[in-house]
Amino acid sequence: MSDRDAYIEKTKAKIDQWNAEIDKMKAKVDEARADAKIQYQKNLDEARRQRDEAEEQLKEMRAASDDAWDDMKSGFDKAWDNISSAFNDAMSRFR
């Protein structure tokens, strides 16, 4: 497996993990009292936005040519740090 394939698989695995965490959050939203439910829903929506952004970045990386891969990876690393941080912030409000 090439470094590129390994990197993409690692990123996909993290997004899959986020999907599982989003499912757990959804269950908490469903069980919450009405006043807490509104805030939980906002946090859930934010987590989904971050996950969607990460998935879009992953699609772009998969489509990148070999020549563009290094530049793409560098840009993705920076974006991933921001996306990951925002996702973790949204998730922390559920703990």
C-alpha positions, 0 to 999 in steps of 0.5 A: 500500500502506498503512503497515499493510500495509507493516509487516505485509509487512516483519514477514512477510519477517523471519519468512520469513528466520527460517524459512530460518535455522531450516532451516540450524540444523536441518541443523547439528543433524543433522550434529552429534556426539551431545553437541553435538546436545543443545545445538543442539536446545535452541537450535533449539527456542528459535528456533522458540518465538520464531518461533512467538510472532512469527507469533502476534503477526503474526496478531493484527496482521492481525486488528486493526481499523483503530481498534485498529491504532495501539495494536496496533502500539505493543505489537507493536513492544515485543514484537518487540524482545524476540522478535527479541533472543531469536531472535538470541541462540539463533541466535548459539549456532550461529555 
